[in-house]
């Protein structure tokens, strides 16, 4: 059972920044794609960003391009999401997930974190 542990959520004012981190609790047996999704109250879970298993490809939702950056830290065994210029509409529970080559849809994920709340005040 893969365990993903998220951290870094919190309350921030509009225009501020937060960094989310997703740690793979065990040393992975194979390379994996990492991704972040989010779910706002009353809405469906949506894709935010992904990084391919070999770090060569990143892909972002149009709404976060230029403001969010996904990256991988091999030393810490984490996939991180740096979020800048945050907006109130970015308020949601953010979930990390892992997949095979690249993870663009929730249906393709093979493990999920527990979620971390991000609240952006206006």
OpenMM code with the backbone's topology and positions (N, CA, C; nanometers):
from openmm import Vec3, app, unit

residues = "UNK UNK UNK UNK UNK UNK UNK UNK UNK UNK UNK UNK UNK UNK UNK UNK UNK UNK UNK UNK UNK UNK UNK UNK UNK UNK UNK UNK UNK UNK UNK UNK UNK UNK UNK UNK UNK UNK UNK UNK UNK UNK UNK UNK UNK UNK UNK UNK UNK UNK UNK UNK UNK UNK UNK UNK UNK UNK UNK UNK UNK UNK UNK UNK UNK UNK UNK UNK UNK UNK UNK UNK UNK UNK UNK UNK UNK UNK UNK UNK UNK UNK UNK UNK UNK UNK UNK UNK UNK UNK UNK UNK UNK UNK UNK UNK UNK UNK UNK UNK UNK UNK UNK UNK UNK UNK UNK UNK UNK UNK UNK UNK UNK UNK UNK UNK UNK UNK UNK UNK UNK UNK".split()
positions = [
    Vec3(0.0847, -0.1180, 0.0000),
    Vec3(0.0000, 0.0000, 0.0000),
    Vec3(0.0886, 0.1235, 0.0000),
    Vec3(0.0774, 0.2035, -0.1039),
    Vec3(0.1572, 0.3248, -0.1135),
    Vec3(0.0990, 0.4312, -0.0220),
    Vec3(0.1864, 0.4951, 0.0551),
    Vec3(0.1422, 0.6044, 0.1411),
    Vec3(0.2036, 0.7349, 0.0936),
    Vec3(0.1182, 0.8333, 0.0719),
    Vec3(0.1624, 0.9662, 0.0331),
    Vec3(0.1235, 1.0626, 0.1437),
    Vec3(0.2186, 1.1421, 0.1866),
    Vec3(0.1963, 1.2319, 0.2990),
    Vec3(0.2151, 1.3747, 0.2528),
    Vec3(0.1089, 1.4532, 0.2608),
    Vec3(0.1116, 1.5913, 0.2146),
    Vec3(0.1362, 1.6868, 0.3313),
    Vec3(0.1963, 1.7987, 0.2988),
    Vec3(0.2178, 1.9039, 0.3977),
    Vec3(0.2255, 2.0381, 0.3261),
    Vec3(0.2131, 2.1456, 0.4019),
    Vec3(0.2345, 2.2790, 0.3468),
    Vec3(0.1107, 2.3623, 0.3240),
    Vec3(-0.0063, 2.3074, 0.3445),
    Vec3(-0.1271, 2.3868, 0.3271),
    Vec3(-0.1413, 2.4905, 0.4377),
    Vec3(-0.2396, 2.5773, 0.4222),
    Vec3(-0.2643, 2.6777, 0.5235),
    Vec3(-0.3466, 2.7924, 0.4719),
    Vec3(-0.3461, 2.9011, 0.5485),
    Vec3(-0.4204, 3.0218, 0.5149),
    Vec3(-0.3231, 3.1284, 0.4670),
    Vec3(-0.3545, 3.1901, 0.3553),
    Vec3(-0.2683, 3.2940, 0.2989),
    Vec3(-0.3550, 3.4016, 0.2365),
    Vec3(-0.3037, 3.5231, 0.2339),
    Vec3(-0.3762, 3.6316, 0.1683),
    Vec3(-0.3579, 3.6253, 0.0173),
    Vec3(-0.4529, 3.6812, -0.0523),
    Vec3(-0.4426, 3.6880, -0.1982),
    Vec3(-0.3108, 3.7548, -0.2370),
    Vec3(-0.2458, 3.6962, -0.3370),
    Vec3(-0.1162, 3.7460, -0.3801),
    Vec3(0.0008, 3.6772, -0.3123),
    Vec3(-0.0276, 3.6019, -0.2101),
    Vec3(0.0768, 3.5331, -0.1362),
    Vec3(0.1170, 3.4015, -0.1995),
    Vec3(0.2055, 3.3295, -0.1302),
    Vec3(0.2601, 3.2044, -0.1822),
    Vec3(0.2523, 3.0945, -0.0763),
    Vec3(0.2450, 2.9728, -0.1255),
    Vec3(0.2525, 2.8541, -0.0420),
    Vec3(0.3265, 2.7473, -0.1195),
    Vec3(0.3912, 2.6580, -0.0448),
    Vec3(0.4575, 2.5442, -0.1077),
    Vec3(0.4024, 2.4171, -0.0466),
    Vec3(0.3444, 2.3329, -0.1310),
    Vec3(0.2936, 2.2031, -0.0877),
    Vec3(0.3973, 2.0966, -0.1170),
    Vec3(0.4030, 1.9986, -0.0294),
    Vec3(0.4973, 1.8892, -0.0476),
    Vec3(0.4251, 1.7558, -0.0318),
    Vec3(0.4612, 1.6611, -0.1164),
    Vec3(0.4012, 1.5277, -0.1120),
    Vec3(0.5138, 1.4264, -0.1002),
    Vec3(0.5209, 1.3624, 0.0143),
    Vec3(0.6280, 1.2661, 0.0388),
    Vec3(0.5791, 1.1237, 0.0169),
    Vec3(0.6573, 1.0487, -0.0579),
    Vec3(0.6319, 0.9056, -0.0741),
    Vec3(0.6915, 0.8393, 0.0502),
    Vec3(0.6061, 0.7800, 0.1327),
    Vec3(0.6508, 0.7346, 0.2644),
    Vec3(0.7554, 0.6240, 0.2563),
    Vec3(0.7484, 0.5433, 0.1524),
    Vec3(0.8457, 0.4356, 0.1366),
    Vec3(0.9306, 0.4657, 0.0137),
    Vec3(1.0469, 0.4065, 0.0085),
    Vec3(1.1285, 0.4226, -0.1124),
    Vec3(1.0584, 0.3519, -0.2273),
    Vec3(1.0246, 0.4271, -0.3318),
    Vec3(0.9477, 0.3666, -0.4407),
    Vec3(1.0271, 0.2597, -0.5138),
    Vec3(0.9559, 0.1577, -0.5578),
    Vec3(1.0204, 0.0470, -0.6266),
    Vec3(1.0453, 0.0780, -0.7738),
    Vec3(0.9797, 0.1809, -0.8253),
    Vec3(0.9979, 0.2186, -0.9657),
    Vec3(0.9705, 0.3678, -0.9797),
    Vec3(1.0179, 0.4297, -1.0869),
    Vec3(0.9885, 0.5720, -1.1084),
    Vec3(0.8384, 0.5939, -1.1205),
    Vec3(0.7932, 0.7122, -1.0820),
    Vec3(0.6510, 0.7390, -1.0865),
    Vec3(0.6269, 0.8839, -1.1287),
    Vec3(0.5132, 0.9035, -1.1907),
    Vec3(0.4690, 1.0389, -1.2197),
    Vec3(0.4003, 1.0941, -1.0960),
    Vec3(0.4163, 1.2237, -1.0746),
    Vec3(0.3495, 1.2876, -0.9625),
    Vec3(0.2526, 1.3935, -1.0133),
    Vec3(0.1496, 1.4193, -0.9361),
    Vec3(0.0515, 1.5189, -0.9778),
    Vec3(-0.0194, 1.5775, -0.8569),
    Vec3(-0.0754, 1.6941, -0.8797),
    Vec3(-0.1605, 1.7592, -0.7810),
    Vec3(-0.2976, 1.7849, -0.8427),
    Vec3(-0.3988, 1.7548, -0.7635),
    Vec3(-0.5365, 1.7843, -0.7974),
    Vec3(-0.5936, 1.8685, -0.6839),
    Vec3(-0.7089, 1.9271, -0.7062),
    Vec3(-0.7737, 2.0035, -0.5989),
    Vec3(-0.9241, 1.9891, -0.6100),
    Vec3(-0.9886, 2.0089, -0.4964),
    Vec3(-1.1335, 2.0015, -0.4933),
    Vec3(-1.1869, 2.1123, -0.4045),
    Vec3(-1.2614, 2.2038, -0.4650),
    Vec3(-1.3244, 2.3121, -0.3918),
    Vec3(-1.4623, 2.2668, -0.3453),
    Vec3(-1.5167, 2.3297, -0.2428),
    Vec3(-1.6496, 2.2904, -0.1933),
    Vec3(-1.7545, 2.2954, -0.3027),
    Vec3(-1.8290, 2.1870, -0.3141),
    Vec3(-1.9357, 2.1815, -0.4120),
    Vec3(-1.8906, 2.1571, -0.5547),
    Vec3(-1.7618, 2.1349, -0.5742),
    Vec3(-1.7107, 2.1133, -0.7100),
    Vec3(-1.6415, 1.9782, -0.7199),
    Vec3(-1.6215, 1.9353, -0.8425),
    Vec3(-1.5521, 1.8096, -0.8652),
    Vec3(-1.4009, 1.8294, -0.8510),
    Vec3(-1.3324, 1.7196, -0.8256),
    Vec3(-1.1866, 1.7241, -0.8188),
    Vec3(-1.1322, 1.7577, -0.9569),
    Vec3(-1.0358, 1.8496, -0.9622),
    Vec3(-0.9804, 1.8905, -1.0906),
    Vec3(-0.8283, 1.8826, -1.0902),
    Vec3(-0.7760, 1.8639, -1.2088),
    Vec3(-0.6316, 1.8548, -1.2293),
    Vec3(-0.5665, 1.9912, -1.2104),
    Vec3(-0.4488, 1.9924, -1.1481),
    Vec3(-0.3732, 2.1161, -1.1304),
    Vec3(-0.2397, 2.1100, -1.2055),
    Vec3(-0.1588, 2.0063, -1.1775),
    Vec3(-0.0261, 1.9991, -1.2386),
    Vec3(0.0263, 1.8573, -1.2292),
    Vec3(0.1167, 1.8222, -1.3221),
    Vec3(0.1784, 1.6910, -1.3195),
    Vec3(0.3234, 1.6990, -1.3656),
    Vec3(0.4035, 1.6047, -1.3192),
    Vec3(0.5409, 1.5914, -1.3631),
    Vec3(0.5620, 1.4456, -1.4009),
    Vec3(0.6264, 1.4236, -1.5151),
    Vec3(0.6405, 1.2876, -1.5645),
    Vec3(0.7387, 1.2071, -1.4793),
    Vec3(0.7368, 1.0756, -1.5003),
    Vec3(0.8187, 0.9864, -1.4188),
    Vec3(0.9676, 1.0156, -1.4320),
    Vec3(1.0091, 1.0709, -1.5477),
    Vec3(1.1511, 1.1003, -1.5717),
    Vec3(1.1812, 1.2488, -1.5614),
    Vec3(1.0887, 1.3266, -1.5109),
    Vec3(1.1040, 1.4704, -1.4912),
    Vec3(1.1161, 1.5506, -1.6205),
    Vec3(1.0932, 1.4900, -1.7329),
    Vec3(1.1140, 1.5618, -1.8585),
    Vec3(0.9932, 1.6426, -1.9019),
    Vec3(0.8779, 1.6087, -1.8504),
    Vec3(0.7559, 1.6776, -1.8921),
    Vec3(0.6812, 1.7281, -1.7692),
    Vec3(0.6389, 1.8534, -1.7759),
    Vec3(0.5436, 1.9059, -1.6776),
    Vec3(0.4249, 1.9617, -1.7536),
    Vec3(0.3106, 1.9583, -1.6896),
    Vec3(0.1892, 2.0080, -1.7538),
    Vec3(0.1010, 2.0707, -1.6466),
    Vec3(0.0388, 2.1826, -1.6842),
    Vec3(-0.0402, 2.2579, -1.5880),
    Vec3(-0.1799, 2.2867, -1.6407),
    Vec3(-0.2732, 2.3001, -1.5496),
    Vec3(-0.4040, 2.3524, -1.5861),
    Vec3(-0.3868, 2.4973, -1.6307),
    Vec3(-0.4654, 2.5397, -1.7258),
    Vec3(-0.4522, 2.6759, -1.7791),
    Vec3(-0.4652, 2.7807, -1.6687),
    Vec3(-0.5480, 2.7531, -1.5711),
    Vec3(-0.5765, 2.8523, -1.4667),
    Vec3(-0.4574, 2.8781, -1.3746),
    Vec3(-0.3583, 2.7886, -1.3750),
    Vec3(-0.2449, 2.8061, -1.2840),
    Vec3(-0.1126, 2.8281, -1.3573),
    Vec3(-0.1119, 2.8220, -1.4878),
    Vec3(0.0115, 2.8407, -1.5646),
    Vec3(0.0750, 2.9751, -1.5330),
    Vec3(0.2053, 2.9712, -1.5119),
    Vec3(0.2781, 3.0931, -1.4804),
    Vec3(0.2766, 3.1289, -1.3332),
    Vec3(0.1940, 3.0633, -1.2548),
    Vec3(0.1861, 3.0925, -1.1108),
    Vec3(0.2282, 2.9729, -1.0254),
    Vec3(0.2021, 2.8531, -1.0734),
    Vec3(0.2345, 2.7315, -0.9990),
    Vec3(0.3498, 2.6590, -1.0688),
    Vec3(0.4339, 2.5953, -0.9892),
    Vec3(0.5439, 2.5156, -1.0433),
    Vec3(0.5509, 2.3828, -0.9696),
    Vec3(0.5495, 2.2734, -1.0454),
    Vec3(0.5625, 2.1406, -0.9870),
    Vec3(0.7070, 2.0944, -1.0044),
    Vec3(0.7604, 2.0264, -0.9029),
    Vec3(0.8984, 1.9802, -0.9095),
    Vec3(0.9146, 1.8552, -0.8243),
    Vec3(1.0286, 1.7905, -0.8434),
    Vec3(1.0558, 1.6681, -0.7682),
    Vec3(1.1879, 1.6849, -0.6954),
    Vec3(1.1910, 1.6404, -0.5709),
    Vec3(1.3145, 1.6410, -0.4924),
    Vec3(1.3505, 1.4966, -0.4630),
    Vec3(1.4515, 1.4449, -0.5338),
    Vec3(1.4871, 1.3040, -0.5176),
    Vec3(1.5474, 1.2767, -0.3810),
    Vec3(1.6185, 1.3715, -0.3264),
    Vec3(1.6802, 1.3510, -0.1960),
    Vec3(1.5744, 1.3338, -0.0870),
    Vec3(1.4658, 1.4119, -0.0980),
    Vec3(1.3598, 1.4051, 0.0020),
    Vec3(1.2476, 1.3100, -0.0387),
    Vec3(1.2548, 1.2624, -0.1636),
    Vec3(1.1509, 1.1720, -0.2145),
    Vec3(1.0142, 1.2408, -0.2135),
    Vec3(1.0124, 1.3639, -0.2608),
    Vec3(0.8884, 1.4410, -0.2623),
    Vec3(0.8577, 1.4961, -0.4015),
    Vec3(0.7308, 1.5240, -0.4227),
    Vec3(0.6853, 1.6018, -0.5361),
    Vec3(0.6207, 1.7273, -0.4778),
    Vec3(0.6722, 1.8427, -0.5153),
    Vec3(0.6310, 1.9676, -0.4535),
    Vec3(0.5536, 2.0554, -0.5511),
    Vec3(0.4702, 2.1412, -0.4954),
    Vec3(0.3952, 2.2375, -0.5754),
    Vec3(0.4161, 2.3754, -0.5150),
    Vec3(0.4899, 2.4583, -0.5858),
    Vec3(0.5099, 2.5969, -0.5444),
    Vec3(0.3992, 2.6807, -0.6047),
    Vec3(0.3241, 2.7470, -0.5189),
    Vec3(0.2101, 2.8261, -0.5637),
    Vec3(0.2355, 2.9728, -0.5311),
    Vec3(0.2295, 3.0568, -0.6331),
    Vec3(0.2539, 3.1999, -0.6156),
    Vec3(0.1353, 3.2794, -0.6672),
    Vec3(0.1299, 3.4048, -0.6248),
    Vec3(0.0201, 3.4932, -0.6659),
    Vec3(-0.1152, 3.4242, -0.6489),
    Vec3(-0.1363, 3.3703, -0.5313),
    Vec3(-0.2574, 3.2940, -0.5058),
    Vec3(-0.3813, 3.3834, -0.5078),
    Vec3(-0.4909, 3.3234, -0.5513),
    Vec3(-0.6179, 3.3945, -0.5636),
    Vec3(-0.7234, 3.3241, -0.4782),
    Vec3(-0.8260, 3.3967, -0.4352),
    Vec3(-0.9309, 3.3313, -0.3548),
    Vec3(-0.9913, 3.2088, -0.4226),
    Vec3(-1.0000, 3.2111, -0.5537),
    Vec3(-1.0571, 3.0968, -0.6246),
    Vec3(-0.9654, 2.9742, -0.6233),
    Vec3(-0.8435, 2.9878, -0.5720),
    Vec3(-0.7546, 2.8740, -0.5548),
    Vec3(-0.7833, 2.7985, -0.4246),
    Vec3(-0.8748, 2.8498, -0.3439),
    Vec3(-0.9099, 2.7827, -0.2197),
    Vec3(-0.9700, 2.6455, -0.2491),
    Vec3(-0.9136, 2.5433, -0.1866),
    Vec3(-0.9563, 2.4055, -0.2116),
    Vec3(-0.8756, 2.3123, -0.1214),
    Vec3(-0.9165, 2.1880, -0.1195),
    Vec3(-0.8314, 2.0825, -0.0639),
    Vec3(-0.7449, 2.0311, -0.1785),
    Vec3(-0.6162, 2.0324, -0.1572),
    Vec3(-0.5217, 1.9890, -0.2591),
    Vec3(-0.4753, 1.8472, -0.2279),
    Vec3(-0.4809, 1.7623, -0.3301),
    Vec3(-0.4432, 1.6222, -0.3162),
    Vec3(-0.3262, 1.5914, -0.4078),
    Vec3(-0.2301, 1.5186, -0.3564),
    Vec3(-0.1264, 1.4680, -0.4458),
    Vec3(-0.1612, 1.3245, -0.4849),
    Vec3(-0.1074, 1.2847, -0.5959),
    Vec3(-0.1317, 1.1508, -0.6484),
    Vec3(-0.0100, 1.1064, -0.7275),
    Vec3(0.0041, 0.9753, -0.7428),
    Vec3(0.1108, 0.9225, -0.8273),
    Vec3(0.0520, 0.8320, -0.9337),
    Vec3(0.1243, 0.8239, -1.0443),
    Vec3(0.0816, 0.7402, -1.1541),
    Vec3(0.2016, 0.6811, -1.2221),
    Vec3(0.1840, 0.6399, -1.3474),
    Vec3(0.2898, 0.5696, -1.4166),
    Vec3(0.3817, 0.6657, -1.4927),
    Vec3(0.3551, 0.6967, -1.6170),
    Vec3(0.4455, 0.7818, -1.6945),
    Vec3(0.4174, 0.9295, -1.6727),
    Vec3(0.2917, 0.9676, -1.6866),
    Vec3(0.2482, 1.1037, -1.6569),
    Vec3(0.1028, 1.0948, -1.6144),
    Vec3(0.0611, 1.1827, -1.5255),
    Vec3(-0.0699, 1.1683, -1.4645),
    Vec3(-0.1538, 1.2915, -1.4943),
    Vec3(-0.2487, 1.2769, -1.5850),
    Vec3(-0.3313, 1.3894, -1.6278),
    Vec3(-0.4756, 1.3779, -1.5822),
    Vec3(-0.5149, 1.2613, -1.5380),
    Vec3(-0.6531, 1.2443, -1.4941),
    Vec3(-0.6561, 1.1675, -1.3632),
    Vec3(-0.7564, 1.1989, -1.2825),
    Vec3(-0.7687, 1.1321, -1.1536),
    Vec3(-0.7897, 0.9821, -1.1693),
    Vec3(-0.8532, 0.9423, -1.2778),
    Vec3(-0.8829, 0.8001, -1.2990),
    Vec3(-0.7565, 0.7171, -1.3163),
    Vec3(-0.6470, 0.7809, -1.3567),
    Vec3(-0.5219, 0.7085, -1.3821),
    Vec3(-0.4317, 0.6996, -1.2590),
    Vec3(-0.4705, 0.7647, -1.1514),
    Vec3(-0.3860, 0.7631, -1.0313),
    Vec3(-0.3889, 0.6266, -0.9643),
    Vec3(-0.2744, 0.5873, -0.9087),
    Vec3(-0.2710, 0.4581, -0.8387),
    Vec3(-0.2529, 0.4751, -0.6887),
    Vec3(-0.2397, 0.6002, -0.6439),
    Vec3(-0.2356, 0.6267, -0.5000),
    Vec3(-0.2621, 0.7742, -0.4773),
    Vec3(-0.3215, 0.8032, -0.3615),
    Vec3(-0.3578, 0.9407, -0.3270),
    Vec3(-0.3100, 0.9759, -0.1878),
    Vec3(-0.2817, 1.1042, -0.1690),
    Vec3(-0.2584, 1.1551, -0.0362),
    Vec3(-0.3912, 1.1867, 0.0311),
    Vec3(-0.3826, 1.2291, 0.1547),
    Vec3(-0.5036, 1.2529, 0.2337),
    Vec3(-0.5627, 1.3912, 0.2082),
    Vec3(-0.4894, 1.4784, 0.1442),
    Vec3(-0.5380, 1.6128, 0.1146),
    Vec3(-0.4888, 1.7141, 0.2155),
    Vec3(-0.4657, 1.8352, 0.1680),
    Vec3(-0.4253, 1.9447, 0.2554),
    Vec3(-0.5026, 2.0696, 0.2155),
    Vec3(-0.5544, 2.1406, 0.3137),
    Vec3(-0.6406, 2.2565, 0.2871),
    Vec3(-0.5566, 2.3790, 0.2547),
    Vec3(-0.5946, 2.4448, 0.1466),
    Vec3(-0.5362, 2.5740, 0.1105),
    Vec3(-0.6506, 2.6749, 0.1088),
    Vec3(-0.6376, 2.7804, 0.1864),
    Vec3(-0.7390, 2.8846, 0.1931),
    Vec3(-0.6745, 3.0180, 0.1600),
    Vec3(-0.7295, 3.0857, 0.0601),
    Vec3(-0.6759, 3.2146, 0.0175),
    Vec3(-0.7807, 3.3212, 0.0494),
    Vec3(-0.7457, 3.4145, 0.1336),
    Vec3(-0.8386, 3.5197, 0.1722),
    Vec3(-0.8215, 3.6413, 0.0824),
    Vec3(-0.9315, 3.7119, 0.0611),
    Vec3(-0.9263, 3.8297, -0.0269),
    Vec3(-0.8913, 3.9553, 0.0505),
] * unit.nanometer
topology = app.Topology()
chain = topology.addChain("A")
for resn in residues:
    res = topology.addResidue(resn, chain)
    for name in ("N", "CA", "C"):
        topology.addAtom(name, app.Element.getBySymbol(name[0]), res)
